[in-house]
Each structure stands twice: as C-alpha cells, then as structure tokens.
C-alpha cells in the first residue's frame, strides 16, 4: 500500500520546500526517484515543484543581498525578591533614656 506525497508531507508537518532541503532534492526527477524509493505516489506536478523551487532560489538571493546588521535585543531584567531591609543597629537595642 502506498501513500500520496501530499499526505506524507502533511503527516510530517513540513512543506515541499523543507522536504527538498532535508533530502537534498534539487530537480523534479530527483523528487520522483525519492518517491519511488519510499513507495510514495508523487501527486505533485512538475509545474508545482518548479514554482516552489524557483521561489526558494529567489528568496535565497534576495536575503543575502539585503541583510542588515541586527541590533542586539535589550535584556529584560527579571524581577527577583524584594531586597531585604537594612537593619540599623538601633532596632535591637532599647533606648537608654
């Protein structure tokens, strides 16, 4: 019994882009070979694969060109206990008057 590729992708909670990156798939033929080796029905057309794969290439090129140095995030101080009250030496002593 074989399953569809779309079911396999949704079952693993990934998309085609991440599947290609994980298994180093660069062409539609490699995707078909992957499906054949895993006994999965490849129900994704070449047009759909090309659309997703072309978007990956464009996004990778744009992100490398337009990167700005990131500003470090300000640290947020965690609130701890209240500081202990300072004791005066007079608190334990009785007045001598």
N, C-alpha and C positions, 0 to 999 in steps of 0.2 A: 504494500500500500504506500503510495507516495502522496506528499502534500504539496500544496502550491507555494510558490516563493513568497507571495504576499502574506500568506498565513505564517510562514516561517519568520518573516521579518516582524510581523506584529506580535508573534508569540515571544520573540526575544526582545521586544520593545526597542527596536532600532529602526532606522530607515535605510534606503538603498545606499545613500552616501556613506553612512557609517559601516554598512556591510562591506562595501568595496574597500574602504580603508582598512578594515580589520583583516580581510582575507587577501589584500593586495590585488584587487581586481581592477584592471585599467580599461579593458575593452569588453564589448558585448559578448565576444566569443569566449573570453575567459569566464564571464558570468555563466554562459551556457555550460561550459566544462565543469564549473563548480557545481551547478545544479545537477548535472549528470552524475558526478561523483558522489553527491549526497542523496541521490534519488529523489530530487525535488523537481516538480513541474515548473518550468520557467514561464510564468504567465505575464512577464513584463516585456513589452515590446522594445525593439531597438530604439525607437523614437523616444520613449520614456527614459530609457537608460542614458541616451545622448543628452537629453535636456538636463538631467540631474548631474551628469558628469561634466558638462560644459559649465554649469553654474559653479561647480567646485573649482574649476580652473580659474574662472574669472574672479571669484571671491578670494582665492589664494593670492593672485597677482595684486589685487587692489589692497589687500590688508598689508602686504609687505611694503607697498609704496606709501601708504597714508598713515603709518604708525606714528603716534606722538608719544613722547615720553610720559609715562604715567606718574601722576603725583602720588606720593605716599599718603595713605589714608591716615587721618589723625587718630591717635589712640584714644579710646574712650576709657576713662578711669572707672574701675569697678568700685562700687561703694562697699566699704567694709563696715566693721563695727564702729560705733562712736568712740572717739578717743576717751580714755579714762580721765577723770577729773584730776587735776593736780591737787595734791594734798599740801596744805600749809602745815607747818609744824605746830600751829596753834590749835588745830582741830582736836587733837588727842589730849592736850594739856588744859587743865582748868585754869581759869583766871585767878590770879593771886591777890586780888584786891579785896 
